[in-house]
Amino acid sequence: MGGERYPENHMMFAPDYHDLDVEITASETRFLDLRESVCLGYGYNTARAYWGDLDDWFRWARERGKDILELSERDAAQYYALLRRRRYSESTIRRRRTALRLLYQSASKH
């Protein structure tokens, strides 16, 4: 892949983290690497959906000053409550839960 992250290199509008006020921490870098490893196991459409789901989780944690790899069940419950307040469908919320579960399972293996 030549250093390009998947599926970012296939996305029409790759995300830009330059809008974040502070530098990416070691924990966040690990999260981004784990996100990539999770997405590599899926076809493009699923990988793109999971990538976006995990990107939203990343930004949500960052906005609250939380360590992305040290979030609690209570943090997750707050995040899912926010999605419901924003009227996300239950199938979208389930997909996001799945993406997070896969990411944290991957983290525990590495």
C-alpha positions as CSV (number, residue, x, y, z in Angstrom):
1,M,0.0,0.0,0.0
2,G,3.0,2.3,0.1
3,G,2.2,3.9,3.4
4,E,-1.3,4.9,2.4
5,R,-4.0,4.0,4.9
6,Y,-7.0,2.0,3.8
7,P,-9.7,2.9,2.9
8,E,-8.6,6.6,3.1
9,N,-6.6,6.2,-0.1
10,H,-9.7,5.0,-1.8
11,M,-12.0,7.7,-0.4
12,M,-13.1,10.7,-2.5
13,F,-12.6,13.0,0.4
14,A,-10.0,11.6,2.7
15,P,-10.4,13.0,6.3
16,D,-8.1,15.7,7.5
17,Y,-7.0,15.8,11.1
18,H,-5.4,19.2,10.7
19,D,-8.5,20.7,12.0
20,L,-7.8,19.3,15.5
21,D,-6.2,21.8,17.9
22,V,-3.6,19.5,19.4
23,E,-1.2,16.9,18.1
24,I,-2.2,13.3,17.8
25,T,-1.2,11.3,20.9
26,A,0.5,7.9,21.0
27,S,-2.8,6.4,22.2
28,E,-4.6,8.1,19.3
29,T,-2.0,6.9,16.8
30,R,-2.5,3.3,18.1
31,F,-6.3,3.8,17.7
32,L,-5.8,4.9,14.1
33,D,-3.6,1.9,13.4
34,L,-6.1,-0.5,15.0
35,R,-8.9,1.1,13.0
36,E,-6.9,0.4,9.8
37,S,-6.3,-3.2,10.8
38,V,-10.0,-3.7,11.4
39,C,-11.0,-2.2,8.1
40,L,-8.5,-4.3,6.1
41,G,-10.6,-7.4,6.8
42,Y,-13.6,-6.2,5.0
43,G,-14.8,-5.1,1.5
44,Y,-14.7,-1.5,0.5
45,N,-18.3,-0.6,1.5
46,T,-18.1,-2.2,4.9
47,A,-14.6,-0.9,5.6
48,R,-15.8,2.6,4.6
49,A,-18.8,2.4,7.0
50,Y,-16.7,1.0,9.9
51,W,-14.0,3.6,9.2
52,G,-16.5,6.4,9.4
53,D,-18.1,5.0,12.5
54,L,-14.7,4.7,14.2
55,D,-13.8,8.2,13.0
56,D,-16.9,9.6,14.7
57,W,-16.0,7.8,18.0
58,F,-12.5,9.2,17.7
59,R,-13.7,12.7,17.3
60,W,-16.3,12.3,20.0
61,A,-13.7,11.2,22.5
62,R,-11.2,13.9,21.4
63,E,-13.8,16.7,21.9
64,R,-14.3,15.5,25.5
65,G,-10.6,15.2,26.2
66,K,-10.8,11.4,26.8
67,D,-8.1,8.8,26.0
68,I,-9.6,6.9,23.0
69,L,-8.3,3.6,24.2
70,E,-9.3,4.0,27.8
71,L,-13.0,4.8,27.4
72,S,-15.5,3.1,29.8
73,E,-18.8,1.5,29.3
74,R,-20.3,4.7,30.7
75,D,-18.6,6.7,28.0
76,A,-20.0,4.3,25.4
77,A,-23.5,4.6,26.9
78,Q,-23.2,8.4,26.7
79,Y,-22.1,8.2,23.1
80,Y,-25.0,5.9,22.1
81,A,-27.4,8.2,23.9
82,L,-26.0,11.1,21.8
83,L,-26.6,9.1,18.6
84,R,-30.2,8.5,19.7
85,R,-30.8,12.1,20.5
86,R,-29.5,12.9,17.0
87,R,-32.1,10.4,15.7
88,Y,-29.7,7.8,14.3
89,S,-31.4,4.6,13.3
90,E,-31.0,1.6,15.6
91,S,-29.3,-0.3,12.7
92,T,-26.7,2.5,12.5
93,I,-26.1,2.4,16.2
94,R,-25.8,-1.4,16.1
95,R,-23.2,-1.1,13.3
96,R,-21.3,1.4,15.3
97,R,-21.3,-0.9,18.3
98,T,-20.0,-3.7,16.1
99,A,-17.2,-1.5,14.7
100,L,-16.2,-0.5,18.3
101,R,-16.3,-4.1,19.5
102,L,-14.1,-5.2,16.6
103,L,-11.6,-2.5,17.3
104,Y,-11.3,-3.2,21.0
105,Q,-11.1,-7.0,20.3
106,S,-8.3,-6.2,17.9
107,A,-6.6,-4.0,20.6
108,S,-6.7,-6.8,23.2
109,K,-5.0,-9.2,20.7
110,H,-2.1,-6.9,20.0
